[in-house]
Amino acid sequence: GIRFAGDGTLHVGALATLTALADHDRVRGEFPAIAQAALSVGSPEIRNVGTVGGNLCQRPRCWYYRSSLHKCLKKGGDVCFTTLGNSRYHAILGGGPSFIVHPSDLAPALIACDARVLIAGRGGKKDVPLEKFYVLPSVRLDHETILAPGEIVTEVVVPPAFSAAAGARGLFLKFRERESFDFALASVAASLKMDGATCTAARVVLGGVAPVPWRSGEAEKVVTGKAIDVPAAALAAEAALKDASPMTHNGYKVPLTKALIQRALIELSGRGREPGPG
């Protein structure tokens, strides 16, 4: 189910479908980035049966990891074959020793809205920030989340702090090879609170570029407390990608991701709707 509590907190059951989330009128109004991300997943047929919990907990789509012919590092082998083979869909941030990218579109949008996940298991219940739910390969190579055997995600909770009712603006942008349906080559989810032209709070989360949904505190620092214009958005994009380490075939992700960040920030600032000269 999908429901709003009296204080504006959004509760989404793990078995709610992506279609239900994308089509929910109040979600679209209060948390547009979440609805946009849900709508961007797969095809209508996939969204009609795919669940929120399933989307958040899906495994990597790396072709070496999924191939029965390759015993890669994540499957107990000795090497991440991305370092030797084709790396065009792989990580430019946070990679190593495995260079997978997290495949969920919904996760960056939810993190941009400060979402939490409720987990149930043998040891009882847990309430965890979604940002802390994911772990890098350098922390846990065999899995991409903190879930232990016998644990499941039961609910996603989104507090109202970054809702439209609280004065926040949200946006999810995704670039993919096929416009019909595809995983993200790069994506950005952003939530801003604005006081006139000045950004008072920001959350910027990248998808398709790292083994986890990648929150960019560097980009957030650049724009917080400042008016967002084209130069400020460009500086934020540069800051977000300053530590990028592209591999042989995925260097294109650096300028692509910078462009998405700039576009999102300008659109959310309101300047994207301003008429040009003349």
C-alpha positions as CSV (number, residue, x, y, z in Angstrom):
1,G,0.0,0.0,0.0
2,I,0.8,3.7,-0.3
3,R,-0.4,6.1,2.3
4,F,0.3,9.5,3.8
5,A,0.3,10.0,7.6
6,G,-1.2,13.0,9.2
7,D,2.1,14.8,9.4
8,G,2.8,14.3,5.6
9,T,5.1,11.4,6.0
10,L,4.9,9.0,3.0
11,H,4.7,5.2,3.7
12,V,5.2,2.8,0.8
13,G,4.9,-0.9,1.4
14,A,7.7,-3.0,-0.2
15,L,5.1,-4.9,-2.3
16,A,3.6,-1.7,-3.8
17,T,4.1,-1.7,-7.5
18,L,6.2,0.9,-9.4
19,T,3.0,1.8,-11.4
20,A,1.1,2.5,-8.2
21,L,3.9,4.8,-7.0
22,A,4.3,6.5,-10.3
23,D,0.5,7.1,-10.7
24,H,-0.2,8.2,-7.2
25,D,-1.5,11.8,-7.4
26,R,-0.2,12.9,-4.0
27,V,3.2,11.3,-4.5
28,R,3.5,13.2,-7.9
29,G,2.5,16.4,-6.1
30,E,4.5,16.1,-2.9
31,F,7.5,14.1,-4.1
32,P,7.8,14.5,-7.9
33,A,11.3,13.0,-8.1
34,I,10.1,9.7,-6.6
35,A,7.2,9.5,-9.1
36,Q,9.5,10.4,-12.0
37,A,12.0,7.8,-11.0
38,A,9.3,5.1,-10.7
39,L,7.9,6.0,-14.1
40,S,11.4,5.7,-15.6
41,V,11.9,2.1,-14.7
42,G,11.6,-0.5,-17.5
43,S,8.4,-0.8,-19.5
44,P,4.7,-0.5,-18.4
45,E,4.6,-4.3,-18.2
46,I,7.6,-4.3,-15.8
47,R,6.3,-1.5,-13.7
48,N,2.9,-3.2,-13.4
49,V,4.4,-6.2,-11.6
50,G,7.8,-4.8,-10.4
51,T,7.7,-3.8,-6.7
52,V,9.3,-1.0,-4.8
53,G,11.2,-3.4,-2.5
54,G,12.4,-5.5,-5.5
55,N,13.7,-2.4,-7.3
56,L,15.6,-1.3,-4.3
57,C,17.1,-4.8,-3.6
58,Q,17.9,-5.9,-7.2
59,R,21.3,-7.3,-7.9
60,P,23.9,-5.8,-10.3
61,R,23.3,-6.3,-14.0
62,C,27.1,-6.4,-14.9
63,W,27.5,-8.8,-17.8
64,Y,30.4,-10.6,-16.2
65,Y,28.6,-11.1,-12.9
66,R,25.6,-12.5,-14.6
67,S,27.5,-14.7,-17.1
68,S,27.9,-18.4,-16.3
69,L,31.2,-18.3,-18.2
70,H,32.9,-15.9,-15.8
71,K,33.8,-16.6,-12.2
72,C,34.3,-12.9,-11.3
73,L,35.4,-11.4,-8.0
74,K,31.8,-11.0,-6.7
75,K,31.2,-14.8,-7.3
76,G,34.3,-15.9,-5.4
77,G,36.8,-15.5,-8.3
78,D,40.1,-13.6,-8.3
79,V,39.4,-10.7,-10.7
80,C,36.8,-8.1,-11.6
81,F,36.7,-8.8,-15.4
82,T,35.7,-5.2,-16.0
83,T,39.3,-4.2,-15.4
84,L,40.3,-6.5,-18.3
85,G,37.3,-6.3,-20.6
86,N,34.5,-4.0,-21.6
87,S,33.7,-1.3,-19.0
88,R,31.3,1.0,-20.7
89,Y,28.5,0.5,-18.3
90,H,30.5,0.4,-15.1
91,A,31.5,2.6,-12.2
92,I,33.4,5.9,-12.4
93,L,32.9,6.7,-8.7
94,G,33.5,4.4,-5.6
95,G,34.6,1.4,-7.6
96,G,37.0,-1.3,-6.5
97,P,37.7,-4.0,-6.1
98,S,34.5,-4.6,-8.0
99,F,33.2,-1.9,-10.5
100,I,29.5,-2.7,-10.6
101,V,26.9,0.1,-10.7
102,H,23.8,0.1,-8.7
103,P,20.9,-0.5,-11.1
104,S,17.9,1.1,-9.2
105,D,16.4,4.3,-10.5
106,L,14.1,4.6,-7.5
107,A,16.9,4.5,-4.9
108,P,18.6,7.8,-5.8
109,A,15.2,9.6,-5.8
110,L,14.2,8.2,-2.5
111,I,17.6,9.1,-0.9
112,A,17.3,12.6,-2.3
113,C,14.1,12.9,-0.3
114,D,15.8,11.5,2.8
115,A,13.9,8.2,2.8
116,R,14.3,5.4,5.3
117,V,13.7,1.6,5.0
118,L,12.1,-0.7,7.6
119,I,13.7,-4.1,7.8
120,A,12.3,-7.2,9.5
121,G,14.2,-10.4,10.4
122,R,15.0,-12.9,13.0
123,G,16.6,-10.3,15.2
124,G,13.6,-8.0,15.1
125,K,12.9,-4.8,13.2
126,K,15.3,-2.1,12.0
127,D,14.8,1.4,10.8
128,V,17.7,2.5,8.5
129,P,18.3,5.6,6.4
130,L,18.2,4.3,2.8
131,E,21.5,6.0,2.2
132,K,23.1,3.6,4.8
133,F,21.3,0.6,3.4
134,Y,23.8,0.2,0.5
135,V,27.4,-0.7,0.9
136,L,30.4,-0.4,-1.4
137,P,32.3,-3.5,-2.6
138,S,35.2,-2.5,-0.5
139,V,33.0,-3.0,2.5
140,R,31.0,-6.1,1.5
141,L,31.9,-7.8,-1.7
142,D,29.2,-10.6,-1.7
143,H,26.2,-8.3,-1.5
144,E,25.2,-4.7,-2.1
145,T,23.1,-4.0,1.0
146,I,23.3,-4.5,4.7
147,L,20.6,-7.2,4.6
148,A,21.5,-10.3,6.6
149,P,20.2,-13.8,5.8
150,G,16.5,-13.9,6.8
151,E,16.0,-10.2,6.6
152,I,13.6,-8.4,4.2
153,V,12.6,-4.8,3.5
154,T,9.0,-4.3,4.5
155,E,8.4,-0.6,4.0
156,V,9.9,2.7,2.8
157,V,9.2,5.8,4.8
158,V,9.8,9.3,3.4
159,P,9.5,12.2,6.0
160,P,8.0,15.4,4.8
161,A,11.1,17.6,5.2
162,F,11.8,17.5,1.5
163,S,8.2,17.5,0.3
164,A,6.5,20.2,-1.8
165,A,4.5,21.0,1.3
166,A,7.7,21.9,3.1
167,G,8.7,24.1,0.2
168,A,11.1,21.7,-1.5
169,R,11.5,21.1,-5.2
170,G,12.5,17.7,-6.6
171,L,13.5,16.3,-9.9
172,F,14.8,13.0,-11.4
173,L,16.7,13.0,-14.7
174,K,17.9,9.9,-16.4
175,F,20.0,9.3,-19.5
176,R,19.7,5.9,-21.2
177,E,20.7,4.4,-24.5
178,R,17.1,3.4,-25.5
179,E,14.4,5.9,-24.9
180,S,11.8,3.2,-24.8
181,F,13.1,1.4,-21.7
182,D,16.6,0.8,-20.3
183,F,18.8,1.1,-17.3
184,A,20.5,4.5,-16.6
185,L,23.9,5.2,-18.1
186,A,23.8,8.1,-15.6
187,S,21.0,9.7,-13.6
188,V,20.6,12.5,-11.0
189,A,18.0,13.0,-8.3
190,A,18.0,16.4,-6.6
191,S,15.9,18.0,-3.9
192,L,16.3,21.7,-3.1
193,K,14.8,24.1,-0.7
194,M,14.8,27.6,-2.0
195,D,14.3,31.0,-0.3
196,G,13.7,33.2,-3.3
197,A,16.8,32.6,-5.5
198,T,18.9,31.2,-2.7
199,C,19.2,27.5,-2.0
200,T,18.9,26.8,1.7
201,A,19.2,23.0,1.6
202,A,20.2,20.5,-1.1
203,R,20.4,16.8,-1.6
204,V,22.0,15.6,-4.8
205,V,22.2,11.8,-5.6
206,L,23.7,10.2,-8.7
207,G,22.7,6.9,-10.2
208,G,24.3,4.6,-12.8
209,V,27.9,5.8,-11.9
210,A,28.8,4.0,-8.7
211,P,28.3,0.7,-6.9
212,V,25.8,2.5,-4.6
213,P,23.4,5.4,-5.1
214,W,26.1,8.1,-4.9
215,R,25.2,11.1,-2.7
216,S,27.4,14.1,-3.6
217,G,28.0,16.2,-0.5
218,E,30.5,18.2,-2.6
219,A,27.8,19.4,-5.0
220,E,25.4,20.1,-2.2
221,K,28.0,22.3,-0.4
222,V,28.6,24.3,-3.6
223,V,25.0,25.4,-4.0
224,T,23.8,25.6,-0.3
225,G,23.5,29.2,0.8
226,K,23.9,30.6,-2.7
227,A,21.9,31.6,-5.6
228,I,21.8,28.9,-8.2
229,D,22.7,30.2,-11.7
230,V,24.5,28.6,-14.6
231,P,28.1,29.2,-13.2
232,A,27.0,27.8,-9.8
233,A,25.5,24.7,-11.3
234,A,28.6,24.1,-13.4
235,L,30.8,24.4,-10.2
236,A,28.5,21.9,-8.4
237,A,28.8,19.5,-11.3
238,E,32.6,19.8,-11.3
239,A,32.7,19.2,-7.6
240,A,30.5,16.1,-7.9
241,L,32.8,14.5,-10.4
242,K,36.2,15.7,-9.2
243,D,37.1,12.2,-7.9
244,A,35.8,10.3,-10.9
245,S,38.1,7.6,-12.1
246,P,36.8,6.5,-15.5
247,M,37.9,3.2,-17.0
248,T,38.9,2.3,-20.5
249,H,35.4,2.5,-22.0
250,N,33.3,4.7,-19.7
251,G,34.9,8.1,-19.7
252,Y,31.8,9.4,-21.5
253,K,30.0,9.2,-18.1
254,V,31.9,12.1,-16.7
255,P,30.6,14.9,-19.0
256,L,27.3,13.2,-19.2
257,T,26.7,13.2,-15.5
258,K,28.0,16.8,-15.2
259,A,25.4,17.9,-17.8
260,L,22.6,16.1,-15.9
261,I,23.6,17.8,-12.6
262,Q,23.7,21.2,-14.2
263,R,20.3,20.7,-15.9
264,A,18.7,19.5,-12.7
265,L,20.0,22.3,-10.6
266,I,19.0,25.0,-13.1
267,E,15.6,23.5,-13.6
268,L,14.9,23.3,-9.8
269,S,16.2,26.9,-9.2
270,G,13.5,28.2,-11.5
271,R,15.9,29.6,-14.0
272,G,15.2,26.8,-16.4
273,R,11.8,28.4,-16.9
274,E,13.1,31.9,-17.5
275,P,12.8,33.2,-21.1
276,G,16.0,33.8,-22.9
277,P,17.2,37.2,-24.3
278,G,14.8,38.5,-26.9
